[in-house]
């Protein structure tokens, strides 16, 4: 009796193995499973990014707030409440994701963060300058697991920059500022503030102007070259 059941179980397993081997597999499902294994999804935590921002030093900050959105000055995350003290940072209260970008322009490499709302629309950008601490940038990207989007944007072209500038006039305007960040951590409460840098190199000023121009805006921060 036992030999019969063992032979039947072995036969059933053999049939199942042959069926699974012959059954057509969906390539998209296999690719999705592989991506989920090699690149697991991590929950977006704005508070974790905010703790790194002061280490960057001087950066170029662009924000765009629509008229239909009431300004919010706080957001709640895994680390508690994050208060956004500077008015230019209020857009981060609507941020649900962020991606890190690297692009080669006609003036050299360009790196920045793009903050997006729940609809995937960019609402803020943080551009690195020659005065930025690039070592702190690399450490932040590694610690926060920020990665480029699935499809990277095209390299810089003059006609693309012109088209972007023309389209920017139809929607909410970008505002560009030179900022350094200040972060304070308390139990279940964080604050993120910003202020203009005390000094900036001539190269940093020129790069800021070029980036602002390519994004269809102008600098609002008083510039003090060192």
C-alpha positions as CSV (number, residue, x, y, z in Angstrom):
1,X,0.0,0.0,0.0
2,X,2.8,2.4,0.9
3,X,4.7,1.6,-2.3
4,X,1.7,2.4,-4.3
5,X,1.2,5.8,-2.7
6,X,4.9,6.6,-3.1
7,X,4.9,5.7,-6.8
8,X,1.7,7.8,-7.3
9,X,3.2,10.8,-5.6
10,X,6.4,10.6,-7.6
11,X,4.4,10.3,-10.8
12,X,2.3,13.4,-9.9
13,X,5.4,15.4,-9.1
14,X,6.9,14.4,-12.5
15,X,3.7,15.5,-14.3
16,X,3.6,18.8,-12.5
17,X,7.3,19.5,-13.2
18,X,6.8,18.7,-16.9
19,X,3.7,20.9,-17.1
20,X,5.4,23.9,-15.4
21,X,8.4,23.5,-17.7
22,X,6.2,23.4,-20.9
23,X,3.8,26.1,-19.8
24,X,4.7,29.4,-21.5
25,X,6.2,32.1,-19.1
26,X,5.3,35.8,-19.4
27,X,8.6,37.7,-19.8
28,X,7.2,40.8,-18.2
29,X,6.3,38.9,-15.0
30,X,9.8,37.4,-14.9
31,X,11.4,40.8,-15.3
32,X,9.2,42.3,-12.7
33,X,10.1,39.5,-10.2
34,X,13.8,40.0,-10.9
35,X,13.6,43.8,-10.4
36,X,11.7,43.2,-7.1
37,X,14.4,40.9,-6.0
38,X,17.4,43.0,-7.0
39,X,15.9,46.5,-6.4
40,X,13.4,46.3,-3.5
41,X,11.1,49.2,-3.1
42,X,11.9,51.5,-0.2
43,X,9.4,53.8,1.4
44,X,10.1,57.5,0.7
45,X,11.1,59.3,3.9
46,X,11.5,63.1,3.5
47,X,12.7,63.4,7.1
48,X,15.7,61.2,6.3
49,X,16.6,63.4,3.3
50,X,16.1,66.6,5.3
51,X,18.7,65.5,7.8
52,X,21.4,65.3,5.0
53,X,20.7,68.6,3.3
54,X,22.7,70.9,5.6
55,X,25.8,68.8,4.8
56,X,25.6,69.8,1.2
57,X,26.5,73.4,1.7
58,X,25.4,75.9,-1.0
59,X,22.9,74.6,-3.6
60,X,20.5,76.1,-6.1
61,X,16.9,75.5,-5.0
62,X,14.0,75.7,-7.4
63,X,10.4,75.5,-6.2
64,X,7.1,75.7,-8.0
65,X,3.8,76.0,-6.1
66,X,0.4,76.0,-7.9
67,X,-2.2,78.6,-7.1
68,X,-4.8,75.9,-6.3
69,X,-2.6,74.5,-3.5
70,X,-2.8,76.1,-0.1
71,X,0.7,76.5,1.4
72,X,1.4,73.8,4.0
73,X,4.4,74.1,6.3
74,X,4.6,70.6,7.8
75,X,4.5,67.0,6.9
76,X,4.2,63.8,8.8
77,X,6.5,60.8,8.1
78,X,8.1,57.8,9.7
79,X,10.3,60.0,11.8
80,X,7.5,62.2,13.1
81,X,6.5,65.7,12.1
82,X,8.8,67.7,9.8
83,X,8.3,71.5,10.1
84,X,9.2,73.5,7.0
85,X,10.3,76.9,8.2
86,X,11.3,78.6,5.0
87,X,8.5,79.6,2.6
88,X,10.4,78.1,-0.4
89,X,10.4,74.7,1.3
90,X,6.6,74.6,1.7
91,X,6.2,72.6,-1.5
92,X,7.9,69.7,0.2
93,X,4.8,69.1,2.2
94,X,3.2,67.7,-1.0
95,X,6.3,65.6,-2.0
96,X,5.8,61.9,-2.2
97,X,8.9,60.8,-4.1
98,X,12.4,62.0,-5.1
99,X,14.9,61.0,-7.7
100,X,18.6,61.7,-8.3
101,X,19.7,62.8,-11.7
102,X,23.0,63.2,-13.6
103,X,23.2,64.9,-16.9
104,X,25.9,66.2,-19.2
105,X,25.2,69.7,-20.4
106,X,27.2,72.0,-22.7
107,X,28.8,73.5,-19.5
108,X,29.8,70.2,-18.0
109,X,28.1,67.5,-15.8
110,X,25.0,68.5,-13.8
111,X,23.5,66.7,-10.8
112,X,20.3,67.4,-9.0
113,X,17.4,66.0,-7.0
114,X,13.9,66.2,-8.3
115,X,11.0,66.2,-5.8
116,X,7.6,65.1,-7.1
117,X,4.0,65.2,-5.9
118,X,1.5,62.3,-5.8
119,X,0.7,62.9,-9.5
120,X,4.4,62.6,-10.4
121,X,4.7,66.3,-11.3
122,X,8.0,68.0,-10.4
123,X,7.4,70.6,-7.6
124,X,11.0,71.3,-6.5
125,X,14.6,70.7,-7.6
126,X,17.9,70.9,-5.9
127,X,21.0,71.5,-8.1
128,X,24.6,71.0,-7.1
129,X,27.0,73.8,-7.5
130,X,30.9,74.0,-7.6
131,X,30.6,75.2,-3.9
132,X,28.6,72.1,-2.9
133,X,30.2,69.3,-0.9
134,X,30.2,66.4,-3.4
135,X,31.4,63.9,-0.8
136,X,28.3,64.6,1.3
137,X,26.2,64.3,-1.8
138,X,27.5,60.8,-2.6
139,X,27.0,59.8,1.0
140,X,23.4,61.1,1.0
141,X,22.6,59.3,-2.2
142,X,24.0,56.0,-0.8
143,X,22.3,56.4,2.6
144,X,18.8,57.4,1.3
145,X,18.9,55.0,-1.7
146,X,17.9,57.7,-4.1
147,X,18.1,56.5,-7.6
148,X,17.4,57.8,-11.1
149,X,14.0,57.3,-12.7
150,X,13.3,54.2,-14.9
151,X,14.0,56.3,-17.9
152,X,16.6,59.0,-17.7
153,X,16.0,62.4,-19.5
154,X,17.8,63.2,-22.7
155,X,21.1,65.0,-22.6
156,X,21.0,68.8,-22.8
157,X,20.2,70.4,-26.1
158,X,19.7,74.0,-27.0
159,X,16.3,73.5,-28.6
160,X,15.1,71.4,-25.6
161,X,16.1,74.2,-23.2
162,X,14.2,76.7,-25.4
163,X,11.1,74.6,-25.5
164,X,11.2,74.0,-21.7
165,X,11.5,77.8,-21.2
166,X,8.5,78.5,-23.4
167,X,6.4,75.9,-21.7
168,X,7.3,77.2,-18.3
169,X,5.6,80.5,-19.1
170,X,2.2,78.7,-19.4
171,X,2.2,77.0,-16.0
172,X,3.3,77.9,-12.5
173,X,6.6,79.7,-12.5
174,X,9.7,78.2,-11.1
175,X,11.5,80.3,-8.5
176,X,15.3,79.9,-8.1
177,X,17.2,80.6,-4.9
178,X,20.7,80.0,-3.6
179,X,20.3,78.3,-0.2
180,X,22.0,76.5,2.6
181,X,19.9,74.3,4.9
182,X,19.6,74.0,8.6
183,X,18.1,71.0,10.3
184,X,17.1,70.4,13.9
185,X,16.0,67.1,15.3
186,X,13.9,66.7,18.4
187,X,11.9,63.7,19.7
188,X,9.2,63.1,17.1
189,X,9.8,66.5,15.6
190,X,12.2,67.9,13.0
191,X,12.6,71.4,11.6
192,X,14.1,72.2,8.2
193,X,15.1,75.8,7.5
194,X,17.1,77.6,4.8
195,X,19.0,80.8,4.3
196,X,21.1,82.4,1.5
197,X,24.8,81.4,1.6
198,X,27.1,84.0,3.0
199,X,29.5,83.6,0.1
200,X,29.6,81.9,-3.2
201,X,32.4,81.6,-5.8
202,X,32.2,83.4,-9.1
203,X,32.0,80.0,-10.9
204,X,29.1,79.0,-8.6
205,X,27.2,82.2,-9.5
206,X,27.7,81.7,-13.2
207,X,26.6,78.1,-13.0
208,X,23.5,79.1,-11.0
209,X,22.5,81.6,-13.6
210,X,23.0,79.1,-16.4
211,X,20.9,76.4,-14.6
212,X,18.1,79.0,-13.8
213,X,18.1,80.1,-17.4
214,X,17.8,76.5,-18.7
215,X,14.9,75.9,-16.3
216,X,13.1,79.1,-17.5
217,X,13.5,81.2,-14.4
218,X,15.8,83.8,-12.8
219,X,17.7,83.9,-9.5
220,X,15.9,85.6,-6.5
221,X,18.8,85.4,-4.1
222,X,21.3,88.3,-3.6
223,X,24.7,87.1,-4.7
224,X,27.9,87.7,-2.8
225,X,30.9,86.4,-4.6
226,X,34.0,85.3,-2.6
